[in-house]
Amino acid sequence: MAAIKQRVDKITKEISGVTAQFGVTQWEANFLASIRDRAFLSDKQEKTLVEIEVKVFEREDDDEDDGTEDGVQRTDDRFHRGRR
């Protein structure tokens, strides 16, 4: 697993200027700043960091959805074959 500093920096870079759009709270932003230079995290801190990572990066994966499921795109309550 990547070092804490690298993980926090990756999150911070991703949400820079648009923290609220990712649903990251002020408390979570402060938490990230407080753990950035730590060598180790408690189990609870690790769990919180993972939850923030999921919040930020799972959303990014969802945005890449092309509206199709197995090549079928739903339009006007009918199914049409999507081209891939």
PyMOL Python script that loads the backbone (N, CA, C, O; Angstrom):
from pymol import cmd

cmd.read_pdbstr("""\
ATOM      1  N   MET A   1       0.846  -1.178   0.000  1.00  0.00           N
ATOM      2  CA  MET A   1       0.000   0.000   0.000  1.00  0.00           C
ATOM      3  C   MET A   1       0.890   1.240   0.000  1.00  0.00           C
ATOM      4  O   MET A   1       1.949   1.259   0.628  1.00  0.00           O
ATOM      5  N   ALA A   2       0.458   2.243  -0.694  1.00  0.00           N
ATOM      6  CA  ALA A   2       1.231   3.478  -0.821  1.00  0.00           C
ATOM      7  C   ALA A   2       1.393   4.149   0.537  1.00  0.00           C
ATOM      8  O   ALA A   2       0.579   3.969   1.443  1.00  0.00           O
ATOM      9  N   ALA A   3       2.439   4.908   0.650  1.00  0.00           N
ATOM     10  CA  ALA A   3       2.700   5.640   1.879  1.00  0.00           C
ATOM     11  C   ALA A   3       1.560   6.617   2.162  1.00  0.00           C
ATOM     12  O   ALA A   3       0.886   7.085   1.244  1.00  0.00           O
ATOM     13  N   ILE A   4       1.362   6.907   3.404  1.00  0.00           N
ATOM     14  CA  ILE A   4       0.278   7.790   3.818  1.00  0.00           C
ATOM     15  C   ILE A   4       0.374   9.133   3.111  1.00  0.00           C
ATOM     16  O   ILE A   4      -0.624   9.642   2.601  1.00  0.00           O
ATOM     17  N   LYS A   5       1.554   9.700   3.080  1.00  0.00           N
ATOM     18  CA  LYS A   5       1.743  11.011   2.456  1.00  0.00           C
ATOM     19  C   LYS A   5       1.321  10.977   0.987  1.00  0.00           C
ATOM     20  O   LYS A   5       0.657  11.900   0.515  1.00  0.00           O
ATOM     21  N   GLN A   6       1.697   9.929   0.265  1.00  0.00           N
ATOM     22  CA  GLN A   6       1.329   9.807  -1.151  1.00  0.00           C
ATOM     23  C   GLN A   6      -0.180   9.691  -1.321  1.00  0.00           C
ATOM     24  O   GLN A   6      -0.759  10.295  -2.224  1.00  0.00           O
ATOM     25  N   ARG A   7      -0.804   8.923  -0.460  1.00  0.00           N
ATOM     26  CA  ARG A   7      -2.258   8.733  -0.542  1.00  0.00           C
ATOM     27  C   ARG A   7      -2.994  10.043  -0.270  1.00  0.00           C
ATOM     28  O   ARG A   7      -3.927  10.404  -0.988  1.00  0.00           O
ATOM     29  N   VAL A   8      -2.562  10.748   0.775  1.00  0.00           N
ATOM     30  CA  VAL A   8      -3.196  12.025   1.124  1.00  0.00           C
ATOM     31  C   VAL A   8      -2.972  13.037   0.009  1.00  0.00           C
ATOM     32  O   VAL A   8      -3.896  13.758  -0.366  1.00  0.00           O
ATOM     33  N   ASP A   9      -1.744  13.099  -0.528  1.00  0.00           N
ATOM     34  CA  ASP A   9      -1.451  14.046  -1.612  1.00  0.00           C
ATOM     35  C   ASP A   9      -2.297  13.760  -2.846  1.00  0.00           C
ATOM     36  O   ASP A   9      -2.756  14.686  -3.514  1.00  0.00           O
ATOM     37  N   LYS A  10      -2.505  12.487  -3.149  1.00  0.00           N
ATOM     38  CA  LYS A  10      -3.324  12.113  -4.313  1.00  0.00           C
ATOM     39  C   LYS A  10      -4.766  12.578  -4.130  1.00  0.00           C
ATOM     40  O   LYS A  10      -5.374  13.105  -5.062  1.00  0.00           O
ATOM     41  N   ILE A  11      -5.311  12.384  -2.935  1.00  0.00           N
ATOM     42  CA  ILE A  11      -6.674  12.832  -2.645  1.00  0.00           C
ATOM     43  C   ILE A  11      -6.750  14.352  -2.728  1.00  0.00           C
ATOM     44  O   ILE A  11      -7.638  14.909  -3.372  1.00  0.00           O
ATOM     45  N   THR A  12      -5.806  15.008  -2.066  1.00  0.00           N
ATOM     46  CA  THR A  12      -5.800  16.470  -2.011  1.00  0.00           C
ATOM     47  C   THR A  12      -5.710  17.082  -3.406  1.00  0.00           C
ATOM     48  O   THR A  12      -6.388  18.064  -3.707  1.00  0.00           O
ATOM     49  N   LYS A  13      -4.877  16.499  -4.243  1.00  0.00           N
ATOM     50  CA  LYS A  13      -4.748  16.995  -5.621  1.00  0.00           C
ATOM     51  C   LYS A  13      -6.061  16.828  -6.373  1.00  0.00           C
ATOM     52  O   LYS A  13      -6.475  17.725  -7.109  1.00  0.00           O
ATOM     53  N   GLU A  14      -6.714  15.696  -6.195  1.00  0.00           N
ATOM     54  CA  GLU A  14      -7.961  15.403  -6.908  1.00  0.00           C
ATOM     55  C   GLU A  14      -9.084  16.352  -6.505  1.00  0.00           C
ATOM     56  O   GLU A  14      -9.876  16.768  -7.350  1.00  0.00           O
ATOM     57  N   ILE A  15      -9.157  16.696  -5.229  1.00  0.00           N
ATOM     58  CA  ILE A  15     -10.286  17.499  -4.753  1.00  0.00           C
ATOM     59  C   ILE A  15      -9.981  18.991  -4.661  1.00  0.00           C
ATOM     60  O   ILE A  15     -10.845  19.780  -4.278  1.00  0.00           O
ATOM     61  N   SER A  16      -8.773  19.374  -5.008  1.00  0.00           N
ATOM     62  CA  SER A  16      -8.352  20.768  -4.882  1.00  0.00           C
ATOM     63  C   SER A  16      -9.322  21.719  -5.588  1.00  0.00           C
ATOM     64  O   SER A  16      -9.552  21.612  -6.793  1.00  0.00           O
ATOM     65  N   GLY A  17      -9.881  22.640  -4.821  1.00  0.00           N
ATOM     66  CA  GLY A  17     -10.784  23.638  -5.370  1.00  0.00           C
ATOM     67  C   GLY A  17     -12.227  23.178  -5.538  1.00  0.00           C
ATOM     68  O   GLY A  17     -13.115  24.000  -5.762  1.00  0.00           O
ATOM     69  N   VAL A  18     -12.465  21.891  -5.434  1.00  0.00           N
ATOM     70  CA  VAL A  18     -13.824  21.365  -5.624  1.00  0.00           C
ATOM     71  C   VAL A  18     -14.174  20.336  -4.550  1.00  0.00           C
ATOM     72  O   VAL A  18     -14.874  19.359  -4.816  1.00  0.00           O
ATOM     73  N   THR A  19     -13.688  20.566  -3.356  1.00  0.00           N
ATOM     74  CA  THR A  19     -13.876  19.622  -2.255  1.00  0.00           C
ATOM     75  C   THR A  19     -15.335  19.236  -2.061  1.00  0.00           C
ATOM     76  O   THR A  19     -15.650  18.054  -1.916  1.00  0.00           O
ATOM     77  N   ALA A  20     -16.219  20.211  -2.056  1.00  0.00           N
ATOM     78  CA  ALA A  20     -17.635  19.945  -1.804  1.00  0.00           C
ATOM     79  C   ALA A  20     -18.252  19.067  -2.887  1.00  0.00           C
ATOM     80  O   ALA A  20     -19.157  18.284  -2.598  1.00  0.00           O
ATOM     81  N   GLN A  21     -17.787  19.180  -4.115  1.00  0.00           N
ATOM     82  CA  GLN A  21     -18.337  18.366  -5.196  1.00  0.00           C
ATOM     83  C   GLN A  21     -18.061  16.886  -4.978  1.00  0.00           C
ATOM     84  O   GLN A  21     -18.795  16.037  -5.483  1.00  0.00           O
ATOM     85  N   PHE A  22     -17.024  16.577  -4.241  1.00  0.00           N
ATOM     86  CA  PHE A  22     -16.704  15.190  -3.940  1.00  0.00           C
ATOM     87  C   PHE A  22     -17.375  14.726  -2.648  1.00  0.00           C
ATOM     88  O   PHE A  22     -17.282  13.555  -2.280  1.00  0.00           O
ATOM     89  N   GLY A  23     -18.047  15.644  -1.966  1.00  0.00           N
ATOM     90  CA  GLY A  23     -18.698  15.287  -0.715  1.00  0.00           C
ATOM     91  C   GLY A  23     -17.727  15.174   0.446  1.00  0.00           C
ATOM     92  O   GLY A  23     -18.065  14.598   1.480  1.00  0.00           O
ATOM     93  N   VAL A  24     -16.530  15.711   0.292  1.00  0.00           N
ATOM     94  CA  VAL A  24     -15.546  15.681   1.363  1.00  0.00           C
ATOM     95  C   VAL A  24     -15.843  16.845   2.308  1.00  0.00           C
ATOM     96  O   VAL A  24     -15.894  18.003   1.893  1.00  0.00           O
ATOM     97  N   THR A  25     -16.035  16.515   3.573  1.00  0.00           N
ATOM     98  CA  THR A  25     -16.382  17.534   4.561  1.00  0.00           C
ATOM     99  C   THR A  25     -15.143  18.283   5.038  1.00  0.00           C
ATOM    100  O   THR A  25     -14.013  17.857   4.799  1.00  0.00           O
ATOM    101  N   GLN A  26     -15.372  19.395   5.709  1.00  0.00           N
ATOM    102  CA  GLN A  26     -14.265  20.156   6.284  1.00  0.00           C
ATOM    103  C   GLN A  26     -13.520  19.313   7.315  1.00  0.00           C
ATOM    104  O   GLN A  26     -12.295  19.379   7.409  1.00  0.00           O
ATOM    105  N   TRP A  27     -14.257  18.528   8.079  1.00  0.00           N
ATOM    106  CA  TRP A  27     -13.617  17.652   9.059  1.00  0.00           C
ATOM    107  C   TRP A  27     -12.680  16.666   8.361  1.00  0.00           C
ATOM    108  O   TRP A  27     -11.562  16.440   8.824  1.00  0.00           O
ATOM    109  N   GLU A  28     -13.134  16.074   7.243  1.00  0.00           N
ATOM    110  CA  GLU A  28     -12.301  15.118   6.509  1.00  0.00           C
ATOM    111  C   GLU A  28     -11.069  15.801   5.925  1.00  0.00           C
ATOM    112  O   GLU A  28      -9.983  15.223   5.937  1.00  0.00           O
ATOM    113  N   ALA A  29     -11.221  17.022   5.413  1.00  0.00           N
ATOM    114  CA  ALA A  29     -10.078  17.771   4.886  1.00  0.00           C
ATOM    115  C   ALA A  29      -9.064  18.041   5.997  1.00  0.00           C
ATOM    116  O   ALA A  29      -7.858  17.911   5.787  1.00  0.00           O
ATOM    117  N   ASN A  30      -9.552  18.414   7.170  1.00  0.00           N
ATOM    118  CA  ASN A  30      -8.665  18.629   8.319  1.00  0.00           C
ATOM    119  C   ASN A  30      -7.991  17.325   8.748  1.00  0.00           C
ATOM    120  O   ASN A  30      -6.815  17.312   9.110  1.00  0.00           O
ATOM    121  N   PHE A  31      -8.746  16.240   8.701  1.00  0.00           N
ATOM    122  CA  PHE A  31      -8.199  14.923   9.038  1.00  0.00           C
ATOM    123  C   PHE A  31      -7.042  14.573   8.106  1.00  0.00           C
ATOM    124  O   PHE A  31      -5.994  14.112   8.558  1.00  0.00           O
ATOM    125  N   LEU A  32      -7.234  14.795   6.804  1.00  0.00           N
ATOM    126  CA  LEU A  32      -6.176  14.505   5.837  1.00  0.00           C
ATOM    127  C   LEU A  32      -4.905  15.290   6.161  1.00  0.00           C
ATOM    128  O   LEU A  32      -3.802  14.747   6.126  1.00  0.00           O
ATOM    129  N   ALA A  33      -5.075  16.564   6.472  1.00  0.00           N
ATOM    130  CA  ALA A  33      -3.925  17.402   6.810  1.00  0.00           C
ATOM    131  C   ALA A  33      -3.235  16.897   8.080  1.00  0.00           C
ATOM    132  O   ALA A  33      -2.010  16.954   8.191  1.00  0.00           O
ATOM    133  N   SER A  34      -4.019  16.408   9.026  1.00  0.00           N
ATOM    134  CA  SER A  34      -3.454  15.976  10.305  1.00  0.00           C
ATOM    135  C   SER A  34      -2.688  14.660  10.212  1.00  0.00           C
ATOM    136  O   SER A  34      -1.802  14.411  11.029  1.00  0.00           O
ATOM    137  N   ILE A  35      -3.007  13.820   9.244  1.00  0.00           N
ATOM    138  CA  ILE A  35      -2.321  12.516   9.146  1.00  0.00           C
ATOM    139  C   ILE A  35      -1.243  12.479   8.067  1.00  0.00           C
ATOM    140  O   ILE A  35      -0.501  11.502   7.970  1.00  0.00           O
ATOM    141  N   ARG A  36      -1.149  13.513   7.270  1.00  0.00           N
ATOM    142  CA  ARG A  36      -0.274  13.516   6.086  1.00  0.00           C
ATOM    143  C   ARG A  36       1.158  13.075   6.390  1.00  0.00           C
ATOM    144  O   ARG A  36       1.735  12.301   5.626  1.00  0.00           O
ATOM    145  N   ASP A  37       1.731  13.545   7.471  1.00  0.00           N
ATOM    146  CA  ASP A  37       3.137  13.260   7.764  1.00  0.00           C
ATOM    147  C   ASP A  37       3.345  12.113   8.756  1.00  0.00           C
ATOM    148  O   ASP A  37       4.450  11.931   9.267  1.00  0.00           O
ATOM    149  N   ARG A  38       2.323  11.364   9.022  1.00  0.00           N
ATOM    150  CA  ARG A  38       2.449  10.236   9.950  1.00  0.00           C
ATOM    151  C   ARG A  38       3.074   9.033   9.253  1.00  0.00           C
ATOM    152  O   ARG A  38       2.897   8.817   8.054  1.00  0.00           O
ATOM    153  N   ALA A  39       3.802   8.268  10.035  1.00  0.00           N
ATOM    154  CA  ALA A  39       4.401   7.045   9.515  1.00  0.00           C
ATOM    155  C   ALA A  39       3.419   5.873   9.623  1.00  0.00           C
ATOM    156  O   ALA A  39       3.437   4.954   8.805  1.00  0.00           O
ATOM    157  N   PHE A  40       2.572   5.924  10.637  1.00  0.00           N
ATOM    158  CA  PHE A  40       1.619   4.845  10.885  1.00  0.00           C
ATOM    159  C   PHE A  40       0.270   5.431  11.252  1.00  0.00           C
ATOM    160  O   PHE A  40       0.179   6.538  11.782  1.00  0.00           O
ATOM    161  N   LEU A  41      -0.781   4.669  10.961  1.00  0.00           N
ATOM    162  CA  LEU A  41      -2.132   5.063  11.326  1.00  0.00           C
ATOM    163  C   LEU A  41      -2.743   3.996  12.220  1.00  0.00           C
ATOM    164  O   LEU A  41      -2.418   2.813  12.118  1.00  0.00           O
ATOM    165  N   SER A  42      -3.632   4.437  13.094  1.00  0.00           N
ATOM    166  CA  SER A  42      -4.404   3.470  13.869  1.00  0.00           C
ATOM    167  C   SER A  42      -5.394   2.802  12.915  1.00  0.00           C
ATOM    168  O   SER A  42      -5.595   3.257  11.789  1.00  0.00           O
ATOM    169  N   ASP A  43      -5.997   1.733  13.377  1.00  0.00           N
ATOM    170  CA  ASP A  43      -6.998   1.051  12.543  1.00  0.00           C
ATOM    171  C   ASP A  43      -8.149   1.991  12.187  1.00  0.00           C
ATOM    172  O   ASP A  43      -8.649   1.975  11.062  1.00  0.00           O
ATOM    173  N   LYS A  44      -8.561   2.803  13.149  1.00  0.00           N
ATOM    174  CA  LYS A  44      -9.660   3.735  12.922  1.00  0.00           C
ATOM    175  C   LYS A  44      -9.261   4.817  11.917  1.00  0.00           C
ATOM    176  O   LYS A  44     -10.058   5.184  11.053  1.00  0.00           O
ATOM    177  N   GLN A  45      -8.032   5.329  12.024  1.00  0.00           N
ATOM    178  CA  GLN A  45      -7.559   6.333  11.072  1.00  0.00           C
ATOM    179  C   GLN A  45      -7.451   5.743   9.669  1.00  0.00           C
ATOM    180  O   GLN A  45      -7.820   6.394   8.692  1.00  0.00           O
ATOM    181  N   GLU A  46      -6.951   4.526   9.566  1.00  0.00           N
ATOM    182  CA  GLU A  46      -6.832   3.851   8.269  1.00  0.00           C
ATOM    183  C   GLU A  46      -8.211   3.670   7.641  1.00  0.00           C
ATOM    184  O   GLU A  46      -8.396   3.905   6.447  1.00  0.00           O
ATOM    185  N   LYS A  47      -9.177   3.249   8.459  1.00  0.00           N
ATOM    186  CA  LYS A  47     -10.544   3.064   7.969  1.00  0.00           C
ATOM    187  C   LYS A  47     -11.107   4.383   7.439  1.00  0.00           C
ATOM    188  O   LYS A  47     -11.741   4.407   6.385  1.00  0.00           O
ATOM    189  N   THR A  48     -10.880   5.469   8.161  1.00  0.00           N
ATOM    190  CA  THR A  48     -11.364   6.783   7.732  1.00  0.00           C
ATOM    191  C   THR A  48     -10.703   7.214   6.431  1.00  0.00           C
ATOM    192  O   THR A  48     -11.368   7.746   5.542  1.00  0.00           O
ATOM    193  N   LEU A  49      -9.394   6.987   6.314  1.00  0.00           N
ATOM    194  CA  LEU A  49      -8.679   7.342   5.081  1.00  0.00           C
ATOM    195  C   LEU A  49      -9.232   6.548   3.899  1.00  0.00           C
ATOM    196  O   LEU A  49      -9.444   7.108   2.824  1.00  0.00           O
ATOM    197  N   VAL A  50      -9.462   5.280   4.086  1.00  0.00           N
ATOM    198  CA  VAL A  50     -10.019   4.440   3.019  1.00  0.00           C
ATOM    199  C   VAL A  50     -11.414   4.937   2.627  1.00  0.00           C
ATOM    200  O   VAL A  50     -11.748   4.970   1.443  1.00  0.00           O
ATOM    201  N   GLU A  51     -12.219   5.319   3.605  1.00  0.00           N
ATOM    202  CA  GLU A  51     -13.558   5.831   3.300  1.00  0.00           C
ATOM    203  C   GLU A  51     -13.487   7.102   2.456  1.00  0.00           C
ATOM    204  O   GLU A  51     -14.298   7.291   1.549  1.00  0.00           O
ATOM    205  N   ILE A  52     -12.531   7.964   2.746  1.00  0.00           N
ATOM    206  CA  ILE A  52     -12.366   9.190   1.957  1.00  0.00           C
ATOM    207  C   ILE A  52     -11.889   8.833   0.547  1.00  0.00           C
ATOM    208  O   ILE A  52     -12.366   9.406  -0.432  1.00  0.00           O
ATOM    209  N   GLU A  53     -10.951   7.887   0.442  1.00  0.00           N
ATOM    210  CA  GLU A  53     -10.473   7.451  -0.880  1.00  0.00           C
ATOM    211  C   GLU A  53     -11.625   6.908  -1.714  1.00  0.00           C
ATOM    212  O   GLU A  53     -11.743   7.226  -2.897  1.00  0.00           O
ATOM    213  N   VAL A  54     -12.458   6.104  -1.111  1.00  0.00           N
ATOM    214  CA  VAL A  54     -13.608   5.543  -1.826  1.00  0.00           C
ATOM    215  C   VAL A  54     -14.538   6.663  -2.277  1.00  0.00           C
ATOM    216  O   VAL A  54     -15.017   6.659  -3.412  1.00  0.00           O
ATOM    217  N   LYS A  55     -14.791   7.613  -1.396  1.00  0.00           N
ATOM    218  CA  LYS A  55     -15.673   8.737  -1.710  1.00  0.00           C
ATOM    219  C   LYS A  55     -15.152   9.509  -2.921  1.00  0.00           C
ATOM    220  O   LYS A  55     -15.928   9.890  -3.798  1.00  0.00           O
ATOM    221  N   VAL A  56     -13.853   9.737  -2.968  1.00  0.00           N
ATOM    222  CA  VAL A  56     -13.257  10.540  -4.040  1.00  0.00           C
ATOM    223  C   VAL A  56     -13.063   9.729  -5.315  1.00  0.00           C
ATOM    224  O   VAL A  56     -13.436  10.184  -6.397  1.00  0.00           O
ATOM    225  N   PHE A  57     -12.493   8.550  -5.204  1.00  0.00           N
ATOM    226  CA  PHE A  57     -12.101   7.820  -6.409  1.00  0.00           C
ATOM    227  C   PHE A  57     -13.172   6.879  -6.941  1.00  0.00           C
ATOM    228  O   PHE A  57     -13.161   6.577  -8.135  1.00  0.00           O
ATOM    229  N   GLU A  58     -14.087   6.406  -6.123  1.00  0.00           N
ATOM    230  CA  GLU A  58     -15.203   5.613  -6.637  1.00  0.00           C
ATOM    231  C   GLU A  58     -16.096   6.493  -7.491  1.00  0.00           C
ATOM    232  O   GLU A  58     -16.611   6.049  -8.517  1.00  0.00           O
ATOM    233  N   ARG A  59     -16.284   7.744  -7.073  1.00  0.00           N
ATOM    234  CA  ARG A  59     -17.083   8.700  -7.846  1.00  0.00           C
ATOM    235  C   ARG A  59     -16.458   8.919  -9.205  1.00  0.00           C
ATOM    236  O   ARG A  59     -17.159   9.011 -10.213  1.00  0.00           O
ATOM    237  N   GLU A  60     -15.136   9.003  -9.234  1.00  0.00           N
ATOM    238  CA  GLU A  60     -14.415   9.195 -10.499  1.00  0.00           C
ATOM    239  C   GLU A  60     -14.690   8.026 -11.445  1.00  0.00           C
ATOM    240  O   GLU A  60     -14.894   8.229 -12.642  1.00  0.00           O
ATOM    241  N   ASP A  61     -14.695   6.801 -10.906  1.00  0.00           N
ATOM    242  CA  ASP A  61     -14.985   5.628 -11.729  1.00  0.00           C
ATOM    243  C   ASP A  61     -16.414   5.666 -12.251  1.00  0.00           C
ATOM    244  O   ASP A  61     -16.670   5.279 -13.392  1.00  0.00           O
ATOM    245  N   ASP A  62     -17.355   6.134 -11.417  1.00  0.00           N
ATOM    246  CA  ASP A  62     -18.746   6.232 -11.842  1.00  0.00           C
ATOM    247  C   ASP A  62     -18.914   7.216 -12.978  1.00  0.00           C
ATOM    248  O   ASP A  62     -19.745   7.004 -13.861  1.00  0.00           O
ATOM    249  N   ASP A  63     -18.130   8.304 -12.973  1.00  0.00           N
ATOM    250  CA  ASP A  63     -18.225   9.312 -14.024  1.00  0.00           C
ATOM    251  C   ASP A  63     -17.811   8.767 -15.384  1.00  0.00           C
ATOM    252  O   ASP A  63     -18.194   9.316 -16.416  1.00  0.00           O
ATOM    253  N   GLU A  64     -17.036   7.698 -15.390  1.00  0.00           N
ATOM    254  CA  GLU A  64     -16.567   7.121 -16.645  1.00  0.00           C
ATOM    255  C   GLU A  64     -17.590   6.192 -17.264  1.00  0.00           C
ATOM    256  O   GLU A  64     -17.350   5.637 -18.337  1.00  0.00           O
ATOM    257  N   ASP A  65     -18.733   6.010 -16.607  1.00  0.00           N
ATOM    258  CA  ASP A  65     -19.792   5.161 -17.124  1.00  0.00           C
ATOM    259  C   ASP A  65     -20.313   5.750 -18.431  1.00  0.00           C
ATOM    260  O   ASP A  65     -20.611   6.941 -18.510  1.00  0.00           O
ATOM    261  N   ASP A  66     -20.420   4.912 -19.443  1.00  0.00           N
ATOM    262  CA  ASP A  66     -20.843   5.406 -20.756  1.00  0.00           C
ATOM    263  C   ASP A  66     -22.342   5.243 -20.994  1.00  0.00           C
ATOM    264  O   ASP A  66     -22.822   5.425 -22.113  1.00  0.00           O
ATOM    265  N   GLY A  67     -23.082   4.897 -19.930  1.00  0.00           N
ATOM    266  CA  GLY A  67     -24.531   4.776 -20.067  1.00  0.00           C
ATOM    267  C   GLY A  67     -24.968   3.444 -20.620  1.00  0.00           C
ATOM    268  O   GLY A  67     -26.154   3.251 -20.887  1.00  0.00           O
ATOM    269  N   THR A  68     -24.059   2.528 -20.798  1.00  0.00           N
ATOM    270  CA  THR A  68     -24.436   1.227 -21.321  1.00  0.00           C
ATOM    271  C   THR A  68     -24.177   0.161 -20.279  1.00  0.00           C
ATOM    272  O   THR A  68     -23.333   0.305 -19.395  1.00  0.00           O
ATOM    273  N   GLU A  69     -24.922  -0.896 -20.412  1.00  0.00           N
ATOM    274  CA  GLU A  69     -24.696  -2.053 -19.567  1.00  0.00           C
ATOM    275  C   GLU A  69     -24.601  -3.244 -20.500  1.00  0.00           C
ATOM    276  O   GLU A  69     -25.586  -3.647 -21.119  1.00  0.00           O
ATOM    277  N   ASP A  70     -23.422  -3.795 -20.593  1.00  0.00           N
ATOM    278  CA  ASP A  70     -23.181  -4.925 -21.498  1.00  0.00           C
ATOM    279  C   ASP A  70     -23.560  -4.595 -22.937  1.00  0.00           C
ATOM    280  O   ASP A  70     -24.096  -5.438 -23.655  1.00  0.00           O
ATOM    281  N   GLY A  71     -23.276  -3.357 -23.352  1.00  0.00           N
ATOM    282  CA  GLY A  71     -23.513  -2.985 -24.735  1.00  0.00           C
ATOM    283  C   GLY A  71     -24.933  -2.559 -25.045  1.00  0.00           C
ATOM    284  O   GLY A  71     -25.244  -2.246 -26.194  1.00  0.00           O
ATOM    285  N   VAL A  72     -25.812  -2.541 -24.033  1.00  0.00           N
ATOM    286  CA  VAL A  72     -27.198  -2.153 -24.250  1.00  0.00           C
ATOM    287  C   VAL A  72     -27.428  -0.817 -23.565  1.00  0.00           C
ATOM    288  O   VAL A  72     -27.161  -0.673 -22.372  1.00  0.00           O
ATOM    289  N   GLN A  73     -27.919   0.154 -24.308  1.00  0.00           N
ATOM    290  CA  GLN A  73     -28.181   1.471 -23.754  1.00  0.00           C
ATOM    291  C   GLN A  73     -29.679   1.701 -23.694  1.00  0.00           C
ATOM    292  O   GLN A  73     -30.403   1.453 -24.659  1.00  0.00           O
ATOM    293  N   ARG A  74     -30.130   2.178 -22.549  1.00  0.00           N
ATOM    294  CA  ARG A  74     -31.562   2.407 -22.365  1.00  0.00           C
ATOM    295  C   ARG A  74     -31.893   3.832 -22.773  1.00  0.00           C
ATOM    296  O   ARG A  74     -31.276   4.785 -22.297  1.00  0.00           O
ATOM    297  N   THR A  75     -32.874   3.971 -23.659  1.00  0.00           N
ATOM    298  CA  THR A  75     -33.319   5.279 -24.130  1.00  0.00           C
ATOM    299  C   THR A  75     -34.828   5.248 -24.257  1.00  0.00           C
ATOM    300  O   THR A  75     -35.383   4.344 -24.881  1.00  0.00           O
ATOM    301  N   ASP A  76     -35.490   6.220 -23.675  1.00  0.00           N
ATOM    302  CA  ASP A  76     -36.956   6.319 -23.780  1.00  0.00           C
ATOM    303  C   ASP A  76     -37.661   5.018 -23.407  1.00  0.00           C
ATOM    304  O   ASP A  76     -38.591   4.589 -24.090  1.00  0.00           O
ATOM    305  N   ASP A  77     -37.216   4.401 -22.329  1.00  0.00           N
ATOM    306  CA  ASP A  77     -37.790   3.159 -21.808  1.00  0.00           C
ATOM    307  C   ASP A  77     -37.756   1.999 -22.802  1.00  0.00           C
ATOM    308  O   ASP A  77     -38.482   1.019 -22.633  1.00  0.00           O
ATOM    309  N   ARG A  78     -36.924   2.102 -23.829  1.00  0.00           N
ATOM    310  CA  ARG A  78     -36.720   0.989 -24.750  1.00  0.00           C
ATOM    311  C   ARG A  78     -35.231   0.679 -24.762  1.00  0.00           C
ATOM    312  O   ARG A  78     -34.406   1.541 -24.460  1.00  0.00           O
ATOM    313  N   PHE A  79     -34.905  -0.511 -25.099  1.00  0.00           N
ATOM    314  CA  PHE A  79     -33.495  -0.884 -25.173  1.00  0.00           C
ATOM    315  C   PHE A  79     -33.017  -0.853 -26.605  1.00  0.00           C
ATOM    316  O   PHE A  79     -33.692  -1.323 -27.521  1.00  0.00           O
ATOM    317  N   HIS A  80     -31.837  -0.288 -26.775  1.00  0.00           N
ATOM    318  CA  HIS A  80     -31.204  -0.234 -28.080  1.00  0.00           C
ATOM    319  C   HIS A  80     -29.796  -0.770 -27.940  1.00  0.00           C
ATOM    320  O   HIS A  80     -29.124  -0.517 -26.940  1.00  0.00           O
ATOM    321  N   ARG A  81     -29.358  -1.491 -28.915  1.00  0.00           N
ATOM    322  CA  ARG A  81     -27.989  -2.000 -28.901  1.00  0.00           C
ATOM    323  C   ARG A  81     -27.020  -0.840 -29.021  1.00  0.00           C
ATOM    324  O   ARG A  81     -27.104  -0.038 -29.951  1.00  0.00           O
ATOM    325  N   GLY A  82     -26.088  -0.758 -28.059  1.00  0.00           N
ATOM    326  CA  GLY A  82     -25.061   0.273 -28.105  1.00  0.00           C
ATOM    327  C   GLY A  82     -23.872  -0.205 -28.924  1.00  0.00           C
ATOM    328  O   GLY A  82     -23.589  -1.403 -28.953  1.00  0.00           O
ATOM    329  N   ARG A  83     -23.190   0.684 -29.574  1.00  0.00           N
ATOM    330  CA  ARG A  83     -22.000   0.312 -30.341  1.00  0.00           C
ATOM    331  C   ARG A  83     -20.793   0.481 -29.456  1.00  0.00           C
ATOM    332  O   ARG A  83     -20.681   1.469 -28.731  1.00  0.00           O
ATOM    333  N   ARG A  84     -19.912  -0.450 -29.507  1.00  0.00           N
ATOM    334  CA  ARG A  84     -18.672  -0.401 -28.718  1.00  0.00           C
ATOM    335  C   ARG A  84     -17.498  -0.483 -29.607  1.00  0.00           C
ATOM    336  O   ARG A  84     -16.362  -0.457 -29.134  1.00  0.00           O
TER     337      ARG A  84
END
""", "prot")
cmd.dss("prot")
cmd.show_as("cartoon", "prot")
cmd.util.cbc("prot")
cmd.orient("prot")
